[in-house]
């Protein structure tokens, strides 16, 4: 049985809830801080904890999906996320809330497992690959729409409940519980490849490497964290652990991550692109918010209040949806390789425009919209492209790796951008404002990431990620 509209519909519902989780809590952070009697800066630990857990569990769960069935692991991940969401409702201390918040990060594996399920069911169809790309674009639309819905609903529900935080936090918990039932009842299982084994040693080394790198970078974002020397040592140790991981995996009959597949020309540029896109997609949103709120009397910044800043973020999220929709609509006809290159170029162009044009609100919105359209297309394209490039039995882990590398890129950028923006602004600038040079540096790095991704994607074979009939036609055209 192939890919059906019903299956994609169920997954859009799942991604709506995933988006709600990602957008719902942010407007409530100030109230959560008060309820837990903690400092505003302690909120950084919540994001750091969830990023760490996400990076650690994502490859393992994706591999288990390839081994035992993607639906089984998707259901387990949804149930764990639901349990953590209910724990957040009743958490009454910093440490219990931090642990529950971190465990809620199991939702990160939902999208890669969904892509794997769709791809595996469409693998035997002539147009299965392009249909998977189109479905991926629609899932990203659901994800971003859910994020907007969550962000808009949280404050309103909090006010409507008489500012009852516990009652307000029940809404996403109920949503995840219901979506767990949706997965259980509405999603069919894939066909796992038999006689697989879990490379426990490889995953332990990988987890250790990810913990060192993402943990070290996360410390840079935490006020009063360890010094830069210790952070650099942790990151260097993590890179060394990755080297050991590669050496170990090349000697395993059924590796945790097949390095030989990873270095193929249709795979490594996609994973590199995920890392580079994570720089702007995950790392640049904080600087964008602070720039929009910076007093324009300093000669830069937009001087917007909280409501107007939220509207700017809303425009960016809408542009991500537009990019995902365009990707879904054109995925059947356009060359997948050219679509990826074009989307990466849009990211680079959008952030490059910030360098000369950043003083007016319309300029910022235009730049963000251009970059957002490219990012939205890439978010949908990368997991599907990775799944198409992977052999049978490795679609889940290949899709998941795009999320892992994107998270590492975002964590790296967020840490570096925080240091850059904390640089001395000089006597002419208010002590609470970041220097203009810092923002220019952020935009330059984001633009360079987009352009570099486009360059790397040119190394992908022309017919990569295409349907089998398209590949056959290309092969016949090359025969003299």
Secondary structure by P-SEA (a helix, b strand, c coil): ccccaaaaaaaaaaaaaaaaaacccccaaaaaaaaacccccaaaaaaaaaaaaaaaaaaaaaaaaacccaaaaaaaaaaaaaaaaaaaaccccaaaaaaaaaaaccccaaaaaaaaaaaaaaccccaaaaaaaaaaaaaaaaaaaaaaaaaaaaaaaaaaaccccccccaaaaaaaaaaaaaaaccccccccccccccaaaaaaaaaaaaaaaaaaaaaaaccccccaaaaaaaaaaaaaaaaaaaaaaaaccccccccccccccccaaaaaaaaaaaacccccaaaaaaaaaccccccccccccaaaaaaaaaaaaaaaaaaaaaaaaacccccaaaaaaaaaaaaaaaaaaaacccccaaaaaaaaaaaaaaaaaaaacaaaaaaaacccccaaaaaaaaaaaaaaaaaaaaaaaaaaaacccccccccccccaaaaaaaaaaaaaaaaaaaaaaccccccccccaaaaaaaaaaacc
